[in-house]
Structures are given as structure tokens and as C-alpha cells.
Amino acid sequence: MVKRFIPFHRAYIGKEEIRNVVDVLKSGWHTMGPKTVQFEERFRVYTGAKFAISVNSCTAALHLALEAVGIKAGDEVLVPAITFTASAEVVCYFKAKPVLVDVQRDTMNIDPALIEQKITKKTKAIIVVDFAGQPADYQEIRRIARKHGLCIIEDAAHTLPTTYKGKRVGTLADITCFSFYATKTLDTGEGGMITTDNPTWAARMKVMRLHGMNKDAWKRYSKEGSWFYEVVDAGFKYNTTDINAALGLAQLDRLEWMGARRAAVAAAYTKAFTSLPELGLPVVKSDRTTSWHLYVLKLDLKALKIGRNAFIQELNALGVGTSVHFIPLYRHPFYRDTFKFRVKDYPNSEWLYERIFSLPIYPGLKKDEVKYITDGVKAIVAANKA
Ligand SMILES: *Cc1c(COP(=O)(O)O)cnc(C)c1O
């Protein structure tokens, strides 16, 4: 085997993206403007939501969502124990408390059976993460949320394109927050989008996205704009730019194709690994699809002589980039020390964290690269059977 280097992620950008961006650069207007409006409208139609609001990150989207639903100091917001820090840090912006809920071992999504025991009088919302791009159990989560009067905010940073019981992501929760960060399934470098059907929240998030300036103040430099605006609150600087929107429009055109390419890589991995009992494969429930943002393997530690870290090292030695999604939040010093989270309260997350790692999966990953990766994984398993 000739050694190669296969990075964990590689961007997929075509000539349409480049042409769109060059058009904006030549247009005389670079920040939020007509391309952003077009991108929001295309995204809104794609998801079927009533409102789509572009922002400069999913983190900003989550922050605006919590602000719009009225999270205050002392409130509690439920968050899955295994996610990226952005899902929980936004709760801390309000001096509210993220309350961690353990995840399911198979899908790695929040376990609905454990939600109710975490609900107190202070609980106001649930941030639901669709791990690796697979929607969580929304039917059950909605039932619990309705019963206790909680808002559901979906962290859909991984979730494009995906369906749940035949419905596209974007209308599964009260507010849905998307990421267009460089490694996500729609890439604008940095960027995000919020969808909701609630006109009050949508109006509030639009105002707070741009300095708390009242409606459409961003148009003030355009032909149809006016110099007059009013600041109605201390807002944020979370708008995106027409340069990002130009990338987003081209990426949206190839979204389904890119999803199919990822699915093909996932199918090749699953085919290659299905006969190896040492490897636990991703589980996708039958009433939903996944975007395959991540392909996460779970090692059977009893069947192998080496652990997860050594397995990753061996893949690294073969030139295969990997990562771990995610270090559980309660293991990070900030969350552990501030909220006194204890490892023993999250047995499924601990079980997962010992054995998970993510393989490269992206539209531009070539067939021979997939073969190199599967051959490498098989060779490491064969050399390390317990
Ligand atoms: C990437 C990610 C985010 C943050 O997205 P940004 O657009 O970078 O702010 C939030 N949640 C999860 C689960 C993520 O993976």
C-alpha cells in the first residue's frame, strides 16, 4: 500500500460558486443586500418554513433564537451531553443554565426517555441537536415540550439535507438553526440560517441580528432605502454578507447532489465494515434520513487489543485524517467547574466517548480514497483482534 494523505475534510466548490462570488465582488455591494435576500428566499422555499433569516453563524442563530423566546438569567435549557460547545455556550450568554441530558447509544441523539426527569420549574426550552445529520425523535420530544410548555430549538448544524417522517428539516422544531461553516454540508466559509413559522420571533430575530435597528435598516444605502432608522434595543452584529450568500446560492443548487455523494461514501463504508464485529456502525432510524455530515464508528473494545486513541493514531500513521465528535460537554473544564457536572450522570455519553471516532466523508472524496480508508481500517482491525 503506497502511503497517501487523506484529510478529514476538503471543501467542495465548483465554478458556479466562483462565478457567483466574482459577480458580487464586481457589483459594487458586498455586505447584506440583494443576494442575501435571494438566498433567504430560496432557503425558505426549500425548507417550507414561513421565515428564513440569514446570520453569520449557527452560534449567532442559536443566540438569537434563545433571545427571541425570552430566555432570562436563572432559566434552565436542556442540551444533549454530546454536542459541540456552541449548543450550550449560548445558554450561558444569558446567565441561564445548560442542563445536560444523556444521549442514545445508537443514534447519539438526545434520549427522550431521559428528558422529563431533567425538567424543573425553571426549564424554558430544549436545544435538540441532530447528531451527524440524523433528526432526533421529534414526535416524542414535541409531546414532552407541549406537556411542559417548553420551546424546541433545533441545532441543525449537521442536518442539511434531511427528512423526518417525510418532512424536510426546517419545520420540525419551533426555531431551527443551521450552520454554513466550512466543514458543514452547505459551506459559505462562515454563515448560518434561522427558520421558523412564528412571525413575532422572526421579527425580533431580524431586528436583533443587526444592532437592534428596526426593520430593513440594512437597505438604507440602496435605491429603495432611506437614511432614517430607529434603534429599538441593544442588538448584535450577526448579519451575513452577499459574498457568503453568493456561495450559499450555488451550494444550495448542489445540496441534494452533495448529500447523495456523502450517502454513497457512507454506503461504501458500511458495506466494507458490516462483516467486522469489532466495529459498531452508524444507526439510521427507518422513518428519517441523515445528511451524513459525519460517519462515526464505535469500537468494540472487548474485541480489540487497542483503544480508540491508538486506533486513531494508526489511521493517522496511514495518512487518514480523523476526528472525535464530540468530547462530552461535562468533560470540558468550563462546564465541569461552572455547573458541577459529574461524569457518572451520563453513562451512555461516557460509553460512547471511549469508543467513537469519525472517518472522512465529503462529496469530493474519491472512490480510491474510500478504498484506501476501508483497507486501512480493516488492516488495523485484523492486526489488533483481542
Ligand atoms: C458546527 C456546529 C455549531 C456551530 O456552528 P457555527 O456556524 O460554526 O457557529 C453548532 N452546533 C453544532 C452541533 C455544530 O456541529
The ligand as an SDF file (V2000), in Angstrom:
LIG
                    3D

 15 15  0  0  0  0  0  0  0  0999 V2000
  -20.6360   23.4850   13.9280 C   0  0  0  0  0  0  0  0  0  0  0  0
  -21.6440   23.3940   14.9840 C   0  0  0  0  0  0  0  0  0  0  0  0
  -22.2400   24.5320   15.5480 C   0  0  0  0  0  0  0  0  0  0  0  0
  -21.7330   25.9220   15.3040 C   0  0  0  0  0  0  0  0  0  0  0  0
  -21.8470   26.3400   14.0090 O   0  0  0  0  0  0  0  0  0  0  0  0
  -21.1790   27.7450   13.5820 P   0  0  0  0  0  0  0  0  0  0  0  0
  -21.8480   28.0730   12.2890 O   0  0  0  0  0  0  0  0  0  0  0  0
  -19.7090   27.4780   13.4380 O   0  0  0  0  0  0  0  0  0  0  0  0
  -21.4800   28.7270   14.6630 O   0  0  0  0  0  0  0  0  0  0  0  0
  -23.2790   24.3610   16.4460 C   0  0  0  0  0  0  0  0  0  0  0  0
  -23.7040   23.1340   16.7910 N   0  0  0  0  0  0  0  0  0  0  0  0
  -23.1520   22.0190   16.3020 C   0  0  0  0  0  0  0  0  0  0  0  0
  -23.6980   20.6950   16.7210 C   0  0  0  0  0  0  0  0  0  0  0  0
  -22.0840   22.1050   15.3990 C   0  0  0  0  0  0  0  0  0  0  0  0
  -21.5060   20.9820   14.9330 O   0  0  0  0  0  0  0  0  0  0  0  0
  1  2  1  0
  2  3  1  0
  2 14  2  0
  3  4  1  0
  3 10  2  0
  4  5  1  0
  5  6  1  0
  6  7  2  0
  6  8  1  0
  6  9  1  0
 10 11  1  0
 11 12  2  0
 12 13  1  0
 12 14  1  0
 14 15  1  0
M  END
$$$$
